[in-house]
C-alpha cells in the first residue's frame, strides 16, 4: 500500500537489524546500509559457528566429522537461559567469562588433537609443557632458530586471537538474544526439549555422536581431574623411588655374570613394533634383521629378542630412557623431574657400583644437561660439543650413528683392558624427519666424520619428503633400516668375547604410527660369549635379532630388575 507521497507505508517502513539494533528502512536501503546489514548477518553467523565449534568439536581428529557439529550442546542451552534473565551489566560479565572459558577450551582441544596425533595421549596441562621446548628445538634444526621462534610466536598469537574472538562472539550473541528475548527464549525452550528427549532415548546423529551433546563439560572436567591427579601424585614419588630391592646391594654382588664385559645399552630412536608389523616396513626391516642374525651366527655371535611396552609414544625419548634405567614407570615430565631429584639406583649406577666405567654418549645434546649428569653421574659424558665430530648434520640428527659408535670404540671400548665399560648410547639417525639420512662407509675411514660430507646433499630435503605421506613412510623405514644395519655392522667389525650389546627402541614413531597402536618396542641382547645368553634362556625370548610376533612383551620398567637378577651371580 503506497502513501500519497509514493513512499512505502509507514507501518512497513522499518525493521530491526540482525543484531537487535535500531530500526532501518525496510525498502529502498542505501547500498552502504545494505552492505552493513549483510556484514552483520555474516559476523553473527561466524560468531555462532565459533561458539558452536567450541562446544561440539572433539579433541581428537579421529573423532571429527561434520555430524559432530550438528548437535545440541547442553552447556550452550544453560548459558543461553542464564543470560536471558540477567540485566545488561551482569549479562556482559557472564558473556566475557563464558567466552574466556570457551576460547581456552578451543586451545586445549587443539593441543589435545596435536598430542593425540603424535603422542597418542591428550595434552597434560601440568606435565607436558616440556614437549614444546623439544618441539621448538626440533623445528629449529629444520628451519633455523629465527624461523622456529617466529612460528612459536605465531602460534601464541593465534591462541590469544582465538580466545579474544570467542569472547567477542559471546558478547555479540548474548546482545542479540537479549534484543530478541521472546524469540530467543522460545528457541532455547524448544532445543531444551529436543535435548531431553534425545538424551532419554539415546538418539544419535551418527555412531558415537549423540544429538544431546555434553562433551564440552566432560572435556573440561577431564582436564581438571587430570590436573588434580597430577598434583596429588607428586607427594609419594620419593617413597616409590626408595622402594628398591637393589638399593642396598653391595657392589660385589651386582652383575657378577657380566664381569669383564663391555656392556653397551643402545636406544634406537623411534624403533617401534610397527617397523616389524606394518606391511610397508616389515619386508625391508625384517630382512635386515634376519640377514643380520645369519651374519652374526656365522661369526659365532648370538642374540635373543622380545618386546617392551614403552612408557611413551611418538616422542619423549627421555621418558623411555629413564624408565629402562631406573626401573620406574616414567611417563610424564613431573615424574621425570622427580626422578632426577632422587637417588634411585639406575642400571648405569649399578654397573658403576660394581666396578665398571660408565659412559653416556648423547650426540643429540647440544647444551648443558647438569640435572641429568648429577643423577646418572657417568664417569665420561659425550655430547655433540665434545665428541670430536667434524662432519655434516642430517636435519635433526647431528651426526650419523656410525660415527657415534666409531668414536665410542676408539675412545672407550678399545681402552677398556684395565676397567670394563658400561655405556648408554642414544642414537639419532632414525629420528624424524628421517631425511636426508646417511649410509655406511668403511669403518676404517670414519675418522673425524669428514668422510660423510657429501651425504646430506645426496638426500632429499625434509620439506620435500614431508609433503607426501608415502615419502614420509619410506623415509622412516629407510632411516630405521640404516640404524639397524649400523648396529649389526658394528658388532661384526668390533664384536669380541667381551662385548654385550643391548639395543631397543624408545617408542613407536610419530606420524607413521596409527592412533590406538600398541606402545611396544623391540629389544635385543647380543653377545659372543654363550654364557651371557644362557643366563636369559628362561625368559622365553626369540633367538636372533628379529623377535617373533608371539615373543614376550614386558612393561619397560620391569627390565632393570629382571636384568640385574639374571646377571647377579
NORWO-V555272 format. One record per backbone hydrogen bond with DSSP energy under -1.0 kcal/mol. NH is the residue of the N-H (numbers start at 1). CO is the residue of the C=O. If there is no record, write none. Layout:
# NORWO-V555272
nh = {NH/NH}
co = {CO/CO}
This chain:
# NORWO-V555272
nh = {3/6/12/13/15/20/24/26/34/35/36/37/38/39/40/41/42/43/44/45/46/47/48/49/50/51/52/53/54/55/56/57/63/64/68/69/70/72/74/77/78/79/80/81/82/83/84/85/91/92/93/94/95/96/97/98/99/100/101/102/103/104/105/106/107/108/109/110/111/112/113/114/115/116/117/118/119/128/131/132/134/135/136/137/138/139/140/141/143/144/148/149/150/151/152/153/154/155/156/157/158/159/160/161/162/163/164/165/166/167/168/169/170/171/172/173/174/175/176/177/178/179/180/184/185/186/187/188/189/190/191/192/193/194/195/196/197/198/199/200/201/203/205/209/211/213/213/218/219/220/221/222/223/224/225/226/227/228/229/230/231/232/233/240/241/242/244/247/249/253/254/256/257/258/259/261/262/263/264/265/266/267/268/271/272/273/275/276/277/278/281/282/285/286/287/288/289/290/291/292/293/294/295/296/297/298/300/301/302/304/305/306/307/308/309/310/314/319/321/322/323/324/325/326/327/330/336/337/338/339/340/341/342/347/350/351/352/353/354/355/356/357/359/360/361/362/365/373/374/375/376/377/379/380/382/384/386/390/394/397/404/405/406/407/408/409/410/411/412/413/414/415/416/422/423/424/425/426/427/431/434/445/446/449/452/453/455/458/459/465/466/467/468/472/473/474/475/476/477/478/479/480/481/482/483/484/485/486/487/488/489/490/491/492/493/494/495/499/500/501/502/503/504/505/512/517/521/523/524/525/526/527/532/534/535/536/537/539/542/544/551/554/556/558/559/562/563/564/565/566/567/568}
co = {7/3/9/10/24/17/15/13/30/31/32/33/34/35/36/37/38/39/40/41/42/43/44/45/46/47/48/49/50/51/52/53/60/61/65/66/67/211/213/73/74/75/76/77/78/79/80/82/87/88/89/90/91/92/93/94/95/96/97/98/99/100/101/102/103/104/105/106/107/108/109/110/111/112/113/114/115/124/128/129/130/131/132/133/134/135/136/137/139/140/144/145/146/147/148/149/150/151/152/153/154/155/156/157/158/159/160/161/162/163/164/165/166/167/168/169/170/171/172/173/174/175/176/180/181/182/183/184/185/186/187/188/189/190/191/192/193/194/195/196/197/198/209/206/203/72/211/214/215/216/217/218/219/220/221/222/223/224/225/226/227/228/229/236/237/238/242/244/246/250/251/568/567/255/256/258/498/421/500/423/502/425/504/268/270/520/272/273/273/274/278/278/281/282/283/284/285/286/287/288/289/290/291/292/293/294/297/296/527/525/542/523/552/521/554/519/508/316/317/318/319/320/321/322/323/328/332/333/334/335/336/337/339/325/346/347/348/349/350/352/351/420/422/380/424/382/362/369/370/371/372/373/358/358/360/365/383/448/397/394/400/401/402/403/404/405/406/407/408/408/409/412/413/357/263/359/265/361/267/428/431/442/443/446/449/450/452/455/456/461/462/464/465/468/469/470/471/472/473/474/475/476/477/478/479/480/481/482/483/484/485/486/487/488/489/490/491/496/262/526/264/524/266/522/510/514/308/306/503/304/501/302/529/530/531/533/534/536/305/303/548/307/309/555/556/558/559/560/561/562/563/565}
